[in-house]
Amino acid sequence: MELIADDYNGNNTLSPSPPPFSDQLSERFNLDLKSGLHPLKKFHAMCHVIVSNEDDFQNKFVFWYTGRTPGFRTQTSYEDNIKKIVDFSTVEAFWICYCHLARPSSLPSPTDLHLFKEGIRPLWEDSANCNGGKWIIRFKKSVSGRFWEDLVLALVGGQLDSGDNICGAVLSIRINEDILSVWNRNASDRQAVMGLRDAIKRHLKLPQNYVMDYKPHDASLRDNSSYRNTWLRG
């Protein structure tokens, strides 16, 4: 049994199945402080963004964790396995929780780590997601951690879009690969969908010819699959 924060204000509960944490990230956090690289400065340097009101984000975000057994997915079984880790709305609160999250390489398969705007649950059926879809990016397991961190920083820093198109992002740990996905609200708006693709490639520094897949959530509901039978490549 490990201690897991319900929220960043310090309310804690004991959970029999918490997400794993990593001492390595805590050590890196402390080393950054000792070397003069304060996490807040690192955030601004990596995101190239200035946030106002004492480092408040434009949106409040929530980290979720899903550890599940392989097999057929039902809405009830999947929703029961989604556990809230922590919510945050400032740069300081973000680093307090993020520096303790486990690296992707230490997470078991299958595991999903979700980062979504507050009020949106990481479910296809959620009212904010049901008309949308997701861009899917597949990585070798050896490099997924860096791309996940870059994606997280871009998302919380508001760098992927200037409106309300993006709902959240997911890191999916699988046996042979890791998968990043970015969820948006409207799968029918092709211009917004392709614009999001370009923003993802730009912020993750992916080659323009790097192949990504897009799949609407209603298609996932029909075939009960997150990443198979994608509809669009780009």
C-alpha positions in Angstrom: 0.0 0.0 0.0 1.4 3.4 -1.0 0.4 7.0 -0.3 -1.3 8.8 -3.2 -2.4 12.4 -3.2 -6.0 13.0 -3.9 -5.4 16.7 -4.6 -2.4 18.9 -4.4 -3.6 20.7 -1.3 -2.5 17.8 0.8 -5.5 15.6 1.4 -4.2 12.1 1.2 -5.7 8.6 1.2 -4.3 5.1 1.3 -5.2 3.2 -1.9 -4.7 -0.5 -2.4 -4.0 0.0 -6.2 -2.3 3.4 -6.6 -0.3 4.4 -9.7 3.4 3.7 -9.3 5.7 6.6 -8.4 9.3 7.1 -9.2 12.1 8.2 -6.9 14.2 9.0 -10.0 12.0 11.9 -10.9 12.1 13.2 -7.3 15.9 13.0 -7.4 16.0 14.9 -10.8 13.7 17.5 -9.3 16.0 18.0 -6.3 19.1 18.0 -8.6 17.5 20.7 -10.7 17.0 22.9 -7.6 20.6 22.3 -6.4 22.0 23.2 -9.8 19.9 26.4 -10.0 17.5 25.1 -12.7 14.3 25.8 -10.8 11.4 23.7 -12.3 9.4 26.9 -13.0 12.3 28.3 -15.1 12.5 24.9 -16.8 8.8 25.0 -17.6 9.0 28.5 -19.2 12.1 27.6 -21.1 10.6 24.4 -22.5 7.2 25.8 -23.3 8.3 29.3 -24.4 5.2 30.6 -22.7 4.5 33.3 -20.1 1.5 32.6 -17.8 -0.1 35.4 -15.9 -1.7 35.8 -12.4 1.2 34.3 -10.5 1.7 31.4 -12.9 -2.0 30.3 -13.2 -2.8 28.1 -16.2 -5.6 29.0 -18.5 -7.3 25.7 -17.5 -7.3 23.4 -14.5 -6.0 19.9 -15.3 -6.4 16.5 -13.8 -4.0 13.5 -14.0 -5.8 10.1 -14.2 -4.5 6.6 -14.1 -5.9 3.4 -15.5 -4.4 -0.1 -14.8 -6.5 -2.9 -16.3 -6.4 -6.4 -17.5 -6.4 -7.1 -21.2 -9.7 -8.1 -22.8 -13.1 -6.8 -23.8 -13.8 -3.3 -22.7 -17.2 -2.3 -21.3 -18.0 1.3 -20.3 -18.7 0.2 -16.7 -15.5 -1.9 -16.3 -13.3 0.7 -17.8 -14.8 3.6 -15.9 -14.4 1.7 -12.6 -10.7 1.3 -13.3 -10.0 5.1 -13.9 -8.5 6.6 -10.8 -7.9 10.3 -10.2 -4.4 11.1 -9.2 -4.3 14.9 -8.7 -5.6 18.2 -10.1 -3.7 21.4 -10.5 -4.1 24.9 -11.9 -0.7 26.5 -11.4 2.8 25.9 -12.5 3.9 25.3 -8.9 1.2 22.7 -8.3 2.0 21.0 -11.6 5.6 20.4 -10.7 4.7 19.2 -7.2 2.7 16.3 -8.6 4.6 15.8 -11.9 8.0 15.3 -10.3 6.6 12.3 -8.4 4.9 10.6 -11.4 6.6 7.4 -12.6 8.5 7.4 -15.8 6.8 5.5 -18.7 9.6 2.9 -18.6 8.6 1.9 -15.1 4.9 1.5 -15.7 3.4 -2.0 -16.3 1.5 -3.0 -19.5 -1.3 -2.3 -20.1 -1.4 1.0 -18.3 -2.9 4.4 -19.4 -1.9 7.7 -17.9 -4.3 10.5 -18.8 -4.0 14.3 -18.6 -7.4 16.1 -19.2 -8.9 19.5 -18.6 -11.0 19.6 -15.5 -14.6 18.5 -16.0 -13.7 16.1 -18.8 -13.3 12.4 -18.0 -11.0 10.3 -20.2 -13.9 8.3 -21.7 -15.1 8.1 -25.3 -18.7 8.6 -23.9 -18.0 11.8 -22.0 -20.1 14.7 -23.4 -17.0 16.7 -24.3 -15.4 13.7 -26.1 -18.3 11.9 -27.8 -18.3 14.0 -31.0 -14.5 14.1 -31.2 -11.6 11.8 -31.8 -7.8 11.5 -31.3 -4.5 11.7 -33.0 -2.4 8.6 -32.4 1.4 8.6 -32.3 3.3 5.4 -31.8 6.8 5.3 -30.3 9.5 2.8 -29.4 9.5 2.3 -25.7 12.9 3.7 -25.3 11.9 7.3 -26.4 8.3 7.6 -25.3 9.1 9.3 -21.9 10.7 12.3 -23.5 7.8 12.8 -26.0 5.2 12.4 -23.2 6.9 15.1 -21.1 7.1 17.4 -24.1 3.4 16.8 -24.9 2.4 17.4 -21.3 4.2 20.7 -21.1 2.7 21.8 -24.4 -0.8 20.9 -23.3 -0.7 22.6 -19.9 1.1 25.6 -21.4 -1.7 26.1 -24.0 0.7 25.6 -26.9 -1.3 23.1 -29.0 -4.3 25.4 -29.6 -5.6 28.7 -28.6 -9.3 27.7 -28.2 -11.2 24.9 -26.6 -10.6 22.2 -29.2 -8.3 19.9 -27.1 -9.7 17.8 -24.3 -6.6 16.0 -23.1 -3.8 13.5 -23.8 -3.1 9.9 -23.0 0.0 7.8 -22.6 -0.7 4.1 -23.3 1.9 1.6 -22.2 1.7 -1.6 -24.2 4.0 -4.6 -24.5 5.8 -3.8 -27.7 5.3 0.0 -27.9 4.0 3.1 -26.2 1.3 5.2 -27.7 0.5 8.9 -27.2 -2.9 10.2 -28.2 -4.3 13.8 -28.2 -8.1 14.0 -27.9 -10.1 16.8 -29.5 -13.8 17.8 -29.4 -14.9 17.7 -33.0 -13.9 15.0 -35.4 -16.0 16.6 -38.2 -14.0 19.8 -38.3 -11.2 18.7 -40.7 -9.4 22.0 -40.6 -9.2 21.8 -36.8 -8.2 18.2 -36.9 -5.4 18.8 -39.4 -4.3 21.9 -37.6 -3.9 19.9 -34.4 -1.8 17.3 -36.2 0.5 20.1 -37.4 0.8 21.5 -33.9 1.6 18.1 -32.4 4.3 17.5 -35.0 5.7 21.0 -34.4 5.9 20.8 -30.6 7.2 17.2 -30.5 9.7 18.1 -33.3 8.5 15.2 -35.5 9.4 15.1 -39.2 6.7 16.4 -41.5 6.5 13.0 -43.1 6.1 11.2 -39.7 2.9 9.2 -40.0 0.1 9.7 -37.4 -3.3 8.1 -37.3 -6.7 9.7 -36.4 -9.7 7.9 -35.1 -13.1 9.3 -34.1 -14.4 8.1 -30.7 -17.7 6.9 -32.2 -15.6 4.5 -34.3 -13.9 3.3 -31.2 -17.3 2.7 -29.6 -18.4 0.6 -32.5 -15.3 -1.6 -32.7 -14.4 -1.4 -29.0 -10.8 -0.5 -29.9 -8.7 2.6 -29.1 -6.0 2.2 -31.7 -7.1 -0.3 -34.4 -9.0 0.5 -37.6 -8.0 4.1 -37.8 -9.7 6.3 -40.3 -7.2 8.9 -41.3 -3.4 9.0 -41.7 -1.4 12.1 -41.9 
